[in-house]
């Protein structure tokens, strides 16, 4: 055998060895993929109640293994503050996105842990331990959860600006039929939430929020308490109502005055053609007293909605362990989740938490020269309708 033939045989042997090793690697990858697909299938089946294996009830909420827990509906709601149907809905909406971010941890566990973070004031490390997840991973998962909620659910559940004509008609009709207040597209108020931060004891977040008659958040904007600019005066919400031609196109004539679509505000806001505030004279006549009473009912819906939010997600009260760069996404995610669950008629009731807007009284002057005339027309219209009944 020549040296050339020997070298060719050697090369062929090496090539066969490499092919065998590649085949072995591919075979192991295929086995692992089949196991993973079977595990994901079992997790999915367990979430919709089709798992044929007998479920083992979990008596304590201190540890969650790798198998999806089967809990009675009332126990599930007490722990996570949502129904199991709503959980399956979130699982379907977020599974693909969260699986890409954290492929080693089942998506159901990521969502349940994130919900449990929202519903308790325990540290993120403590909540993570319940699910067998270390603190740094728990922080990362919760951050992604809030981001994916905003990116994938905001368009369908919190997209009210700029509004369509049909949307304005629907909200306007709800306020008028419920309270007798015409031309209202929403109520608006300010809130402040504290942030547990040892380095900044007085830190917090200011929130500008608007809601419709049904208690859905239609707008939310946040700013840290160190930012002294006026949230409303510098917000897109003000520009939407001041500059959107549709709000003026849908004006209604009350008496001799054209009344555009407006927001229901309180004494924090300046009276303008697109935001109504209460009369603040020392002596009020019956027309003005009646208007203030009706306007307060409409405007207080924001406070009631925020109270419901804090009951369901207590984490938002003090924002413990929430990093500063995550806070805006965290706040917006809770508002979007509130709207999602409200649309699904998934209500949550616990001990009442009264929430009032944080505001200072402003001088009741007419900023754009039309506010007083529009407010008087609305006030006279409301009392006239009441006297006709």
N, C-alpha and C positions, 0 to 999 in steps of 0.2 A: 504494500500500500504506500503510495507516494505521500509526501508531506502535504501536498495540495488536497488530496482526497481526505486525509486525516483532519485537516483544518475545516473542510466543509462538513464532515460528520460532527465535529465538535460544535460548530455554529448551529447546526440543526438540533443537536441535543439541548443546547442553551435556549434555543427558541421554544422547543417543546416544554421545557421547564417553566419558562415565563408564561406560556399559555395556560399551563396547569395552575400556576399561582393566580393568574387573572380569573380563571374560571372559579377557583375556590373563593376568591374575594367576592365575585358577583353572586355566587351561591349564598354566601353568608349575608350579603346585603339583601337579597331577595327574601331570605328567611326572616330577617329583622323587619323588613317592610310588611310581610304578611302578618307578623305578630302585632306590629303597630296598627295596621288597618283593622285587625280583629279587635284590638283593645279600643280603638276609637269607635268602632261599630257598637261594641257593648256599652260604651259610655253614652252614645247617642240613644240607643234603645232604652237605656235606663232612664234617660231624661223624659221620654215620652211614655213610659210605663209599659214597654214591651219586653223587658228583660225577663226571661223565663226562670232565672235563678231566684230562689226565695230571698227576699230582702231582710236584712238584719237591722232592726230599729236601733238608732243611736240615742242613748239616754242623756248624754252630756255633750254640751257644745264646747268641748275642750280639745278635741282632736278629730281631724278629717284625714282619712287615708287616701289611697289612690282610687278607691271605688266611690262613685257618686252616691251620696247618702240618700236613703229613702225615708222621708219624714212625713208625718201627717200634715195636712194643709195648715192647720192652726199653729203648729210648732214651727213650720217653715216661715210663715208670715211673722211670727214673733221674733225670729232670729234675723231675718233678712229684710223685713218690712215691705216685701212685695209678694204677690201670689206666685205659685209655681208656674202657672200659665204665662205670666209676664216674664219669669226667668227663662222659660223655653223660648219666648219671643226674643229676648236679648241674646240668648245663645245663638239663635239663627242669624241675627243681624251682625254679631261681632266675631263669630267663630273664625272666619277666614282671616280677618285682620289681626286678631290677637294671636292666632296660631303661628303666624309669620314672625311675630316679635319674640315669643317665648315658647318655642316648639316642645321643650322638655316637660312643661307643666300643662296638664289638661286644661282646656279652655273653661270648662265648667268650674274648675277650682279657681281660676283667675277671676272669673266673674263673681262667684260667691264670696271670695275673700275681699274683693273690692267693695261689694255691697255691705259686707260686715264692717268694713272700715268706715263706711258712711253712717252706719246705724249704731255705732258705739263710739265712746270717747277714749277707749283703751289705746295704748301706743300701737304704732304700726308693727313694731317688733312682736308685741304680745299677740296681735291678731294673726301675724304671719306664722307664729309657732302653732296656733290651732290647726293650721293647714299644712304644717311641715315645711314651711318656707322661711328662709332666713330674712332678716330685716331689710338688707340692701335689695334683695330680689323683690320683696313685698313692695318696697317704695317704687321700684322700677315698674312693676306690674300695675300698680295703682295709677301711676302717671300715664302709662299707655292706655289704661282703661278710660280715664277722663278724656284723653285726646281722641280716642276712637269714638266715644259717645258724641263728642262735638262734631267730628268730621263726618260721621255716618248717619246721625239722627237729627241734626239741627235742621237740615233742609226740609224734612218732612214734618217736624214737630215744633219748630220755633222759627219759622220763616214768615213773619207778618209784615215786614217792611222791605221794599215798598209794597203797599197792599194793592190788591185788585179791587175793582168796583164791586164785585160780588162779595168779597170779604168784608168790605166796609159796610155794605147793606146788611149783612148778617149780624155783625157786631153791633151796629147802630140799632137794629131792631130789638136785639136782646136787652140792651140798656133801656130803651124806651118802653118796652112791654113790661120789664121787670121793675123799673123805678119811676117811669114817667119822665125821664130825662132825655130830651131829644138830641140828636147829632153827636153822640159820644162814641169815640172809637176805642177808648181805653182810659184807665186810671193810672196815675203815676205818683211815685213817692221815692224818698230816700231812706236808706237803712245803713247801719254801721254794724260790722261784726268784728269782734276782737280776734287777735291772733296770739296764741301762746308761744311767745318767743322770748326766752330769758335775756337775750342780748338787746331786745327792743321791747321793754315792758308795755309801752303805750302804743305799740304798733297795731294796726287794724286796716280794714278795707271799707271804703264807702261804696255803696251800691245804689245805682239808679235803676229802678225797675218799673215796668209798666205791665198791666194785666188787662184781660178782657172781662166780660161779665161772668163767664164760666169759671174764672180763676186760673186761666192759662197765662203763663208769662209770655208777653209779646215782645218784650225788649229788656235787655239787661246790659249794664255797663259798669265796670269796676274801676276803682282808683285807690291807691294807697293813701292813708290818712295824711301822710306828709305832703301830698299834692294838694295845694290850696285852691286850685282853680275850681270854678263852679262846674259841676258835672253836667247839669242840664244845659246851661248857656253855651257850653263848648261841645255838646254831644250831637251825633248824627240824628238823634230822635227829634231834637228841636228843628234841625234843618228839614227833616222829612215833613214835619207839620207846617213849617213856615213856607216852604218852597214847592211842595208837591201840589200841582195844579188840580189833581183829582179831588183833594179835600175841599177845594173851593168850587170846583165844578159841581159837586154834589151838595151845594148849599141849599138850605130850605128857608123859605120866607116865613118869618114869625112876626106877625104884625106888619110893620113897614121895614123890617130889617132882614137882610140876608144873613143867615147864620151858617158858617162853614162847619165842617166836621172838626171836632176839637177833643182835647184831653181834659179829664177831670183832675184838677190839682188841689193843693191846699195852700195855706198861707206862706209856705216857703217860696212859692213861685210868684213871679210877676204876672199880673193879669195881662193877657194878650188875646188876640182874636182866635188863636188856636189852642189856648189853655185857659180854662175857667177856674177862678179862685173865689173863696167865700167873701161876702161883704164883711168889712171890719169897722164899720161906723160904730160910734158909741151907742147910738140909738137906732134900732132897726125897725122898719115897718113890717107888717105881716107878709108882704110879698118877699122881702129880703130874708126874713126868718125862715120862711118855707123853702126858699131856694138853698139856703145854707144847710138845712136839714137834709134835703134830697141829695145835694152835692156831697155832703159828708158820707152818706150811705154808699154812694158810688165810689168815692175815693178811698174809703176804708177797705174796699175789697182787696187792695194791694197788701195791706197789713194782714188780713185774714189769710191770704194765699201764702205770704211769707211765714206766717205761724205754722201752717200746714207743712211747709217745706222743712222747718226746723223740727217738727214732731217726727217726721219720717226719717230725716237725715240729721241727727243731732251733731254730727261732726262739724257742721257748718256754723254752730254756735261759737266755738272757740278755735276751730281749724287747727287742732293739736297735731303736731308732727307734719303739717303740710308745708313743704318748702315754698319759699317766696316766689320762685319762678313758676310753680305749679298752681298757685292760688287762683289766678284768673280762669284757667281751664277748669279747675276744680269747682269754682262757683258756677260757671256756666253749665258744666256737666250736670250738677244737681238740678238746675232749673230745667234743663232739657229732659232729664229723667222724670221730673215732676209732671211735665206736659205729656210725656209718653204714657205714664201710668194713669193720668187723668183721662186721656183719650181711650184707654183700655178699661175704664171704669174700675180701676184697681185702687180703691180708697183705703186710707190708713187713718185710724183714729187712736189717739192715746190721750194722756193727760194734757189739757189745754195749755198752750204757751201763748200768752198775749204779746203781740209785737206791734209797736207803734213806730211810725216813721220818725227819724231823727231830723228835726228841722228847726229853723229859727224863723220867727215871723218877719216878713218883709213889709216895707211900705206898700200899701195897696194902690199903687198908681198904674195907670194904663200905659203900657210900654209902647204900643203901636198905634194908639189913638182910636182903636175900634173896640177894645175889650169891654169897656163899660156899656157901650150901646148894645153889644151882643149879649152881655150878661143880663141886662135889664129886659131885653126881648125874651130871653129864655125863662127868666124868673116870672114874668107876666104870663107867658104861655103855660107854664106848669100850674100856676094857681088858677088860671082860667079853665084848664082841663079838669082840675079837681072840683071846681065849683059846678061844672056841667054835669057831673056824675050824680 
